[in-house]
Amino acid sequence: MAQSIYDFSAIDMHGKNQPLSEFKGKVMLIVNTASFCGFTPQYKGLEALYKAYQKDGLVILGFPCNQFGFQEPRSNEKINDFCINRFDISFPLFEKIKVNGDEAHPLYQYLKAQAPGFLGFNSVKWNFTKFLVDKDGKVVGRYAPTIPPTSLGGDVRKLLGK
């Protein structure tokens, strides 16, 4: 049973296992993404947030997911190419996962348990739901897809001690 976010790992877009323990001491923003969603332009805001605070210790982790309206049907390679070519994404992207149901990635099972959604419901409701994790690995916030990434700057600065 996982005791911390650092007990998890995920496969990155290049097929490499990435232990989250490598991000100890950093503030993490973990986001489930999709290429054909009305919120897809948030990639731009995520990248802007990452560029603004990466040097201070922010890392954004993108997890493509096809569970909401089948808005991420592409292969991992095509998703990666889309994110780089369309939005110039430089933050880490991971292979497509499931965030809900019996096959939900263990990381997302943990995130949802640590930061339940509206009215205590655990399921992720849509693409671009965001989870904020402090430098100690504690899940401190969950943000709805309608919350633009750039509006999280104040919360990120606070966690970074800025």
Contacts in CASP RR format, 6 or more apart in sequence:
PFRMAT RR
TARGET T0000
AUTHOR 0000-0000-0000
METHOD contacts of the structure
MODEL  1
MAQSIYDFSAIDMHGKNQPLSEFKGKVMLIVNTASFCGFTPQYKGLEALY
KAYQKDGLVILGFPCNQFGFQEPRSNEKINDFCINRFDISFPLFEKIKVN
GDEAHPLYQYLKAQAPGFLGFNSVKWNFTKFLVDKDGKVVGRYAPTIPPT
SLGGDVRKLLGK
2 8 0 8 1.000
2 106 0 8 1.000
2 110 0 8 1.000
4 137 0 8 1.000
5 20 0 8 1.000
5 28 0 8 1.000
5 107 0 8 1.000
5 110 0 8 1.000
5 111 0 8 1.000
5 133 0 8 1.000
5 137 0 8 1.000
5 138 0 8 1.000
5 139 0 8 1.000
6 19 0 8 1.000
6 20 0 8 1.000
6 21 0 8 1.000
6 23 0 8 1.000
6 24 0 8 1.000
6 137 0 8 1.000
7 20 0 8 1.000
7 21 0 8 1.000
8 19 0 8 1.000
8 20 0 8 1.000
8 106 0 8 1.000
8 107 0 8 1.000
8 110 0 8 1.000
9 17 0 8 1.000
9 18 0 8 1.000
9 19 0 8 1.000
9 20 0 8 1.000
10 17 0 8 1.000
10 18 0 8 1.000
10 20 0 8 1.000
10 61 0 8 1.000
10 63 0 8 1.000
10 94 0 8 1.000
10 95 0 8 1.000
10 97 0 8 1.000
10 105 0 8 1.000
10 107 0 8 1.000
11 17 0 8 1.000
11 18 0 8 1.000
11 94 0 8 1.000
11 95 0 8 1.000
12 18 0 8 1.000
12 92 0 8 1.000
12 93 0 8 1.000
12 94 0 8 1.000
12 95 0 8 1.000
13 76 0 8 1.000
13 77 0 8 1.000
13 79 0 8 1.000
13 80 0 8 1.000
13 93 0 8 1.000
13 94 0 8 1.000
13 95 0 8 1.000
15 95 0 8 1.000
18 92 0 8 1.000
18 94 0 8 1.000
20 28 0 8 1.000
20 107 0 8 1.000
23 59 0 8 1.000
23 61 0 8 1.000
24 137 0 8 1.000
25 57 0 8 1.000
25 135 0 8 1.000
25 136 0 8 1.000
25 137 0 8 1.000
26 57 0 8 1.000
26 58 0 8 1.000
26 59 0 8 1.000
26 135 0 8 1.000
27 53 0 8 1.000
27 57 0 8 1.000
27 58 0 8 1.000
27 59 0 8 1.000
27 132 0 8 1.000
27 133 0 8 1.000
27 134 0 8 1.000
27 135 0 8 1.000
27 156 0 8 1.000
27 159 0 8 1.000
27 160 0 8 1.000
28 58 0 8 1.000
28 59 0 8 1.000
28 60 0 8 1.000
28 61 0 8 1.000
28 131 0 8 1.000
28 132 0 8 1.000
28 133 0 8 1.000
28 137 0 8 1.000
29 46 0 8 1.000
29 49 0 8 1.000
29 58 0 8 1.000
29 59 0 8 1.000
29 60 0 8 1.000
29 61 0 8 1.000
29 130 0 8 1.000
29 131 0 8 1.000
29 132 0 8 1.000
29 133 0 8 1.000
29 149 0 8 1.000
29 152 0 8 1.000
29 156 0 8 1.000
30 60 0 8 1.000
30 61 0 8 1.000
30 62 0 8 1.000
30 63 0 8 1.000
30 107 0 8 1.000
30 111 0 8 1.000
30 130 0 8 1.000
30 131 0 8 1.000
30 133 0 8 1.000
31 46 0 8 1.000
31 60 0 8 1.000
31 61 0 8 1.000
31 62 0 8 1.000
31 63 0 8 1.000
31 128 0 8 1.000
31 129 0 8 1.000
31 130 0 8 1.000
31 131 0 8 1.000
31 149 0 8 1.000
32 62 0 8 1.000
32 63 0 8 1.000
32 64 0 8 1.000
32 65 0 8 1.000
32 97 0 8 1.000
32 99 0 8 1.000
32 108 0 8 1.000
32 124 0 8 1.000
32 127 0 8 1.000
32 128 0 8 1.000
32 129 0 8 1.000
33 40 0 8 1.000
33 43 0 8 1.000
33 62 0 8 1.000
33 63 0 8 1.000
33 64 0 8 1.000
33 65 0 8 1.000
33 72 0 8 1.000
33 83 0 8 1.000
33 93 0 8 1.000
33 127 0 8 1.000
33 128 0 8 1.000
34 40 0 8 1.000
34 64 0 8 1.000
34 65 0 8 1.000
34 66 0 8 1.000
34 68 0 8 1.000
34 71 0 8 1.000
34 72 0 8 1.000
34 127 0 8 1.000
34 128 0 8 1.000
35 64 0 8 1.000
35 71 0 8 1.000
35 72 0 8 1.000
35 74 0 8 1.000
35 79 0 8 1.000
35 82 0 8 1.000
35 83 0 8 1.000
36 71 0 8 1.000
36 72 0 8 1.000
36 73 0 8 1.000
37 68 0 8 1.000
37 71 0 8 1.000
37 72 0 8 1.000
37 126 0 8 1.000
37 127 0 8 1.000
37 128 0 8 1.000
39 126 0 8 1.000
39 127 0 8 1.000
39 128 0 8 1.000
39 145 0 8 1.000
39 146 0 8 1.000
40 127 0 8 1.000
42 128 0 8 1.000
42 145 0 8 1.000
42 148 0 8 1.000
42 149 0 8 1.000
43 83 0 8 1.000
43 86 0 8 1.000
43 87 0 8 1.000
43 89 0 8 1.000
44 87 0 8 1.000
45 148 0 8 1.000
45 149 0 8 1.000
45 150 0 8 1.000
46 60 0 8 1.000
46 62 0 8 1.000
46 89 0 8 1.000
46 91 0 8 1.000
46 149 0 8 1.000
47 87 0 8 1.000
47 88 0 8 1.000
47 89 0 8 1.000
47 90 0 8 1.000
47 91 0 8 1.000
48 149 0 8 1.000
48 150 0 8 1.000
49 58 0 8 1.000
49 60 0 8 1.000
49 149 0 8 1.000
49 150 0 8 1.000
49 152 0 8 1.000
49 153 0 8 1.000
49 156 0 8 1.000
50 58 0 8 1.000
50 59 0 8 1.000
50 60 0 8 1.000
50 90 0 8 1.000
50 91 0 8 1.000
51 90 0 8 1.000
52 58 0 8 1.000
52 153 0 8 1.000
53 153 0 8 1.000
53 156 0 8 1.000
53 157 0 8 1.000
53 160 0 8 1.000
53 162 0 8 1.000
54 91 0 8 1.000
56 160 0 8 1.000
56 162 0 8 1.000
57 160 0 8 1.000
58 156 0 8 1.000
58 160 0 8 1.000
59 91 0 8 1.000
59 92 0 8 1.000
60 91 0 8 1.000
60 92 0 8 1.000
61 91 0 8 1.000
61 92 0 8 1.000
61 94 0 8 1.000
62 91 0 8 1.000
62 92 0 8 1.000
62 93 0 8 1.000
62 94 0 8 1.000
63 93 0 8 1.000
63 94 0 8 1.000
63 96 0 8 1.000
63 97 0 8 1.000
63 99 0 8 1.000
63 105 0 8 1.000
63 107 0 8 1.000
63 108 0 8 1.000
64 72 0 8 1.000
64 76 0 8 1.000
64 79 0 8 1.000
64 93 0 8 1.000
64 94 0 8 1.000
64 95 0 8 1.000
64 96 0 8 1.000
64 97 0 8 1.000
65 72 0 8 1.000
65 96 0 8 1.000
65 97 0 8 1.000
65 98 0 8 1.000
65 99 0 8 1.000
65 127 0 8 1.000
66 72 0 8 1.000
66 73 0 8 1.000
66 96 0 8 1.000
67 98 0 8 1.000
67 99 0 8 1.000
67 100 0 8 1.000
68 126 0 8 1.000
68 127 0 8 1.000
71 127 0 8 1.000
72 79 0 8 1.000
72 96 0 8 1.000
72 127 0 8 1.000
74 82 0 8 1.000
76 95 0 8 1.000
76 96 0 8 1.000
79 93 0 8 1.000
79 96 0 8 1.000
80 93 0 8 1.000
83 89 0 8 1.000
83 93 0 8 1.000
97 104 0 8 1.000
97 105 0 8 1.000
97 108 0 8 1.000
98 104 0 8 1.000
98 105 0 8 1.000
98 108 0 8 1.000
99 105 0 8 1.000
99 108 0 8 1.000
99 112 0 8 1.000
99 124 0 8 1.000
99 129 0 8 1.000
100 108 0 8 1.000
100 123 0 8 1.000
100 124 0 8 1.000
101 123 0 8 1.000
104 112 0 8 1.000
108 124 0 8 1.000
110 139 0 8 1.000
111 131 0 8 1.000
111 139 0 8 1.000
111 142 0 8 1.000
112 122 0 8 1.000
112 123 0 8 1.000
112 124 0 8 1.000
113 122 0 8 1.000
114 138 0 8 1.000
114 139 0 8 1.000
115 131 0 8 1.000
115 139 0 8 1.000
115 140 0 8 1.000
115 141 0 8 1.000
115 142 0 8 1.000
116 122 0 8 1.000
116 142 0 8 1.000
117 125 0 8 1.000
117 142 0 8 1.000
118 125 0 8 1.000
118 144 0 8 1.000
125 144 0 8 1.000
125 145 0 8 1.000
126 145 0 8 1.000
127 145 0 8 1.000
128 145 0 8 1.000
129 142 0 8 1.000
129 143 0 8 1.000
129 144 0 8 1.000
129 145 0 8 1.000
130 142 0 8 1.000
130 143 0 8 1.000
130 147 0 8 1.000
130 149 0 8 1.000
130 152 0 8 1.000
131 139 0 8 1.000
131 141 0 8 1.000
131 142 0 8 1.000
131 143 0 8 1.000
132 139 0 8 1.000
132 140 0 8 1.000
132 141 0 8 1.000
132 142 0 8 1.000
132 143 0 8 1.000
132 152 0 8 1.000
132 155 0 8 1.000
132 156 0 8 1.000
132 159 0 8 1.000
133 139 0 8 1.000
133 140 0 8 1.000
134 140 0 8 1.000
134 159 0 8 1.000
135 159 0 8 1.000
135 160 0 8 1.000
140 159 0 8 1.000
141 155 0 8 1.000
143 152 0 8 1.000
END
